[in-house]
């Protein structure tokens, strides 16, 4: 029997994933905007987020959360991290017991510092919680280019069942039971993408980008392991894979923010001109608190935070990194 899929969130990644799962399972997507819902149902497009592309013809849309989730066998949350809890609270009264809930968000809740699966467990105890993550640039995947992702859940049996729902054509999905590591890899790499974007915007060069990605991986791994993730996870798709894609691509929202900062634009102007959320901007605040809590030095994240919230420039950030003490690469730091 095919599982019925409900996707909450009509942005680029939520829509892309819904179009993929519609190949395997009956899928309905919820979007706030009624025009978006009508466009998906009538024209099989979502031109605001995925211009010039057709969605799967069997994908349907609704602007009623109740209608979207009431018969679902799996609920996918394609909601940005700062709105995640609010939408889940609205949906939970309509979701049947024990239905798995899968997060697509790559961020941390500002008020609590919680991961999205922690929010799911707090709001909906008894529901299996997981995360689908990895180097997944929505527009490339929707255009049919090969990509890989990870479905991370504690329960391997459920993860393997959901693997068949998400696997589609050239989109390959692996399983992992390190939910903490996979979720943190997705959230923390966005800050590194802002850093590399600043370097690219300031024309710092390929060597600088390579150094930032490499040291950024070391930095996010230190914090991720301190918070309970497995070290090997950060060398996989949810860690290094996602980091490389996000730090190298002009399609990355967080890299775009960094690039514009590197050219001298203000954060306010950059955000005003974007129609999607760059999770790293908000996550940077949480990471500074976690760095102190777990006593993990995070020099790249610290310099990004200063640019985002303390008025520093990209040039200031690179001067700050140059002045950081240089230790052994074999030692943490």
C-alpha positions as CSV (number, residue, x, y, z in Angstrom):
1,X,0.0,0.0,0.0
2,X,1.4,3.4,-1.0
3,X,1.8,5.9,1.9
4,X,-0.1,9.1,1.6
5,X,2.3,12.2,1.9
6,X,1.5,15.6,3.2
7,X,4.0,18.4,2.7
8,X,3.6,21.7,4.6
9,X,5.3,24.6,2.9
10,X,5.1,25.8,-0.6
11,X,8.7,27.2,-1.0
12,X,11.2,25.9,-3.5
13,X,12.4,22.9,-1.5
14,X,9.0,21.9,-0.2
15,X,7.5,22.1,-3.6
16,X,10.4,20.2,-5.2
17,X,10.2,17.4,-2.7
18,X,6.4,17.2,-3.0
19,X,6.8,16.9,-6.8
20,X,9.3,14.1,-6.3
21,X,7.2,12.1,-3.8
22,X,4.1,12.5,-6.1
23,X,5.9,10.1,-8.4
24,X,5.8,7.4,-5.7
25,X,2.9,8.2,-3.5
26,X,-0.3,10.3,-3.4
27,X,1.0,13.7,-2.3
28,X,-0.7,17.0,-1.3
29,X,1.1,20.2,-0.5
30,X,-0.1,23.0,1.7
31,X,0.8,26.7,1.0
32,X,-0.4,29.8,2.7
33,X,-0.9,31.7,-0.6
34,X,-4.1,30.8,-2.3
35,X,-2.7,32.0,-5.7
36,X,0.1,29.5,-5.3
37,X,-2.4,26.7,-4.5
38,X,-4.5,27.6,-7.6
39,X,-1.4,27.7,-9.8
40,X,-0.2,24.2,-8.6
41,X,-3.6,22.7,-9.1
42,X,-4.5,24.3,-12.4
43,X,-1.1,24.7,-14.2
44,X,1.2,22.3,-12.3
45,X,3.7,25.2,-11.7
46,X,5.0,27.3,-8.8
47,X,6.5,30.2,-10.7
48,X,7.4,32.3,-7.7
49,X,9.9,29.7,-6.4
50,X,10.5,27.4,-9.4
51,X,10.2,29.5,-12.5
52,X,9.9,27.8,-15.9
53,X,9.4,24.3,-14.5
54,X,6.6,21.8,-14.4
55,X,5.5,19.9,-11.3
56,X,4.4,16.3,-11.3
57,X,0.8,16.2,-12.7
58,X,-0.4,14.1,-9.7
59,X,0.6,16.6,-7.1
60,X,-2.3,18.5,-5.6
61,X,-2.3,21.6,-3.3
62,X,-4.5,23.1,-0.6
63,X,-4.5,26.1,1.7
64,X,-6.2,24.1,4.4
65,X,-3.8,22.5,6.8
66,X,-6.6,20.2,8.0
67,X,-7.3,18.9,4.5
68,X,-3.6,18.5,3.8
69,X,-2.7,16.4,6.8
70,X,-5.8,14.6,8.0
71,X,-5.3,11.4,5.9
72,X,-1.5,11.6,5.8
73,X,0.7,8.6,6.6
74,X,3.7,10.8,6.7
75,X,3.9,14.6,7.2
76,X,6.9,16.6,5.8
77,X,7.6,20.0,7.3
78,X,9.0,22.3,4.6
79,X,8.7,25.3,7.0
80,X,11.6,27.6,7.9
81,X,12.9,27.0,11.4
82,X,11.6,30.2,13.0
83,X,8.0,29.4,11.9
84,X,8.3,25.7,12.3
85,X,6.7,25.4,15.8
86,X,3.8,27.7,14.9
87,X,2.8,25.7,11.9
88,X,3.2,22.4,13.7
89,X,1.0,23.6,16.5
90,X,-1.6,24.5,13.9
91,X,-1.4,21.1,12.2
92,X,-1.1,18.7,15.2
93,X,-4.7,18.5,16.0
94,X,-5.4,17.1,12.6
95,X,-2.5,14.6,12.3
96,X,-3.4,11.0,13.1
97,X,-1.5,9.2,16.0
98,X,1.9,7.8,15.4
99,X,2.3,9.4,11.9
100,X,6.0,10.1,11.3
101,X,7.0,13.8,10.9
102,X,10.0,14.7,8.8
103,X,11.7,18.1,8.9
104,X,13.3,19.7,5.8
105,X,14.5,22.8,7.8
106,X,18.2,23.6,8.2
107,X,18.2,25.9,11.2
108,X,17.8,26.2,15.0
109,X,15.0,27.9,16.9
110,X,16.2,31.2,18.2
111,X,14.3,31.3,21.5
112,X,15.2,27.8,22.6
113,X,18.2,26.7,20.5
114,X,16.3,23.5,19.7
115,X,16.6,21.4,16.6
116,X,13.4,20.8,14.6
117,X,13.1,17.1,15.7
118,X,13.3,18.3,19.3
119,X,10.4,20.6,18.6
120,X,8.5,17.7,17.1
121,X,9.1,15.5,20.1
122,X,8.1,18.3,22.5
123,X,4.9,19.3,20.6
124,X,3.9,15.8,19.4
125,X,5.3,13.1,21.7
126,X,4.8,9.6,20.3
127,X,5.3,10.6,16.7
128,X,8.5,9.3,15.0
129,X,10.6,12.4,14.1
130,X,13.2,12.6,11.4
131,X,15.1,14.9,9.1
132,X,15.7,14.8,5.3
133,X,19.0,16.6,4.6
134,X,22.1,16.8,2.5
135,X,23.5,18.7,-0.5
136,X,20.1,19.5,-2.0
137,X,19.8,22.6,-4.1
138,X,16.1,22.6,-5.0
139,X,16.3,24.0,-8.5
140,X,19.0,21.6,-9.6
141,X,17.0,18.6,-8.3
142,X,13.8,19.7,-9.8
143,X,15.5,20.1,-13.2
144,X,16.5,16.4,-13.0
145,X,20.1,16.6,-12.1
146,X,21.5,13.8,-9.9
147,X,21.6,14.4,-6.1
148,X,21.8,12.5,-2.9
149,X,20.2,13.0,0.5
150,X,19.9,11.4,3.9
151,X,16.8,10.4,5.9
152,X,17.9,10.4,9.5
153,X,15.7,8.7,12.1
154,X,16.4,6.8,15.3
155,X,14.0,4.0,14.1
156,X,15.8,2.3,11.2
157,X,12.7,0.4,10.1
158,X,10.7,3.5,9.6
159,X,13.6,5.2,7.9
160,X,14.0,2.4,5.4
161,X,10.2,2.5,4.6
162,X,10.4,6.3,4.1
163,X,13.5,5.9,1.9
164,X,11.2,4.3,-0.7
165,X,8.9,7.4,-0.6
166,X,11.6,9.9,-1.1
167,X,13.9,8.0,-3.6
168,X,13.0,9.1,-7.1
169,X,14.9,8.8,-10.3
170,X,18.3,10.5,-9.9
171,X,17.5,11.6,-6.4
172,X,19.0,9.0,-4.1
173,X,18.2,8.8,-0.4
174,X,20.4,7.1,2.2
175,X,19.5,6.3,5.8
176,X,21.3,7.3,9.0
177,X,20.4,7.0,12.6
178,X,22.4,10.0,13.8
179,X,19.6,12.5,13.9
180,X,21.6,15.0,16.0
181,X,24.6,15.0,13.7
182,X,22.6,15.2,10.5
183,X,20.4,18.0,11.8
184,X,23.3,20.0,13.1
185,X,25.3,19.6,9.9
186,X,22.5,21.1,7.9
187,X,22.0,24.0,10.3
188,X,25.7,24.9,11.0
189,X,26.9,24.8,7.4
190,X,24.7,27.8,6.5
191,X,27.0,30.0,8.5
192,X,30.0,28.8,6.7
193,X,28.2,29.4,3.4
194,X,27.7,33.1,4.4
195,X,31.5,33.2,5.2
196,X,32.5,31.8,1.8
197,X,30.0,34.0,0.1
198,X,31.6,37.0,1.7
199,X,34.9,35.9,0.4
200,X,33.6,35.4,-3.1
201,X,31.8,38.7,-3.0
202,X,35.1,40.4,-2.0
203,X,37.0,38.5,-4.7
204,X,39.2,36.8,-2.0
205,X,40.0,33.9,-4.4
206,X,39.7,30.1,-4.6
207,X,42.3,29.4,-2.0
208,X,40.4,31.4,0.6
209,X,37.2,29.6,-0.2
210,X,38.9,26.2,0.1
211,X,40.4,27.2,3.5
212,X,37.0,28.4,4.8
213,X,35.2,25.3,3.7
214,X,37.9,23.0,5.3
215,X,38.2,24.9,8.5
216,X,34.5,25.4,8.6
217,X,34.0,21.7,8.5
218,X,36.4,21.3,11.4
219,X,34.5,24.0,13.3
220,X,31.0,22.6,12.8
221,X,32.2,19.1,13.5
222,X,33.6,20.2,16.9
223,X,30.3,21.7,18.0
224,X,28.3,18.9,16.5
225,X,30.2,16.2,18.3
226,X,30.1,18.2,21.6
227,X,26.3,18.3,21.2
228,X,26.0,14.6,20.7
229,X,26.5,14.0,17.0
230,X,28.8,11.3,15.6
231,X,32.0,12.5,14.0
232,X,31.6,10.3,10.9
233,X,28.3,12.0,10.1
234,X,30.1,15.3,9.4
235,X,32.3,13.6,6.8
236,X,29.2,12.4,5.0
237,X,26.3,13.9,2.9
238,X,24.8,15.8,5.8
239,X,28.1,17.4,6.8
240,X,30.8,17.8,4.2
241,X,28.5,17.1,1.2
242,X,26.0,19.8,2.2
243,X,28.8,22.2,3.2
244,X,30.6,21.9,-0.2
245,X,27.4,22.4,-2.2
246,X,26.1,25.4,-0.1
247,X,29.5,27.1,0.0
248,X,30.2,26.7,-3.7
249,X,26.9,27.5,-5.4
250,X,25.4,30.7,-6.4
251,X,22.0,29.0,-6.1
252,X,22.6,28.8,-2.3
253,X,20.6,31.5,-0.4
254,X,23.2,31.7,2.4
255,X,26.0,32.0,-0.1
256,X,24.0,34.8,-1.8
257,X,23.7,36.7,1.5
258,X,27.4,36.4,2.1
259,X,28.3,37.4,-1.5
260,X,26.2,40.5,-1.2
261,X,27.7,41.4,2.1
262,X,31.1,40.9,0.5
263,X,30.2,43.5,-2.1
264,X,29.3,46.0,0.6
265,X,25.5,45.7,0.7
266,X,23.7,45.9,4.0
267,X,22.0,42.9,5.5
268,X,18.7,44.8,5.6
269,X,18.8,45.5,1.9
270,X,19.8,41.9,1.0
271,X,16.9,40.4,3.0
272,X,14.5,42.9,1.6
273,X,15.4,41.8,-2.0
274,X,15.0,38.1,-1.3
275,X,11.8,36.1,-1.5
276,X,13.1,33.1,0.5
277,X,14.7,32.6,3.9
278,X,18.4,32.3,4.4
279,X,18.5,30.2,7.6
280,X,22.1,31.0,8.5
281,X,21.3,34.6,9.3
282,X,19.2,33.6,12.3
283,X,21.1,30.5,13.2
284,X,24.3,32.6,13.7
285,X,22.7,34.0,16.8
286,X,22.0,30.6,18.3
287,X,25.4,29.2,17.4
288,X,27.2,31.9,19.4
289,X,25.2,30.9,22.4
290,X,25.9,27.2,21.8
291,X,29.6,27.9,21.4
292,X,29.7,29.4,24.9
293,X,27.5,26.7,26.4
294,X,29.6,23.8,25.1
295,X,32.9,25.7,25.3
296,X,33.8,25.3,21.6
297,X,35.8,27.9,19.9
298,X,34.2,28.9,16.5
299,X,36.2,31.7,15.0
300,X,34.5,31.7,11.5
301,X,31.0,31.7,13.0
302,X,32.1,34.5,15.4
303,X,33.3,36.7,12.6
304,X,30.1,36.0,10.5
305,X,28.0,37.0,13.6
306,X,29.9,40.3,13.9
307,X,29.2,41.1,10.3
308,X,25.5,40.2,10.6
309,X,24.8,41.9,13.9
310,X,27.7,44.1,15.1
311,X,28.3,46.3,12.0
312,X,31.6,44.7,10.9
313,X,32.4,44.4,7.2
314,X,33.6,41.4,5.3
315,X,37.1,42.9,5.4
316,X,36.9,43.1,9.2
317,X,35.9,39.5,9.3
318,X,38.9,38.3,7.3
319,X,41.3,40.5,9.3
320,X,39.8,38.9,12.4
321,X,40.4,35.4,11.1
322,X,44.0,36.2,10.1
323,X,44.6,37.4,13.6
324,X,43.3,34.2,15.1
325,X,46.0,32.1,16.7
326,X,47.2,29.3,14.5
327,X,47.4,25.8,16.1
328,X,48.1,22.3,14.8
329,X,45.7,20.9,12.3
330,X,45.8,17.7,14.3
331,X,44.4,19.4,17.4
332,X,40.9,20.7,17.9
333,X,40.8,24.4,17.1
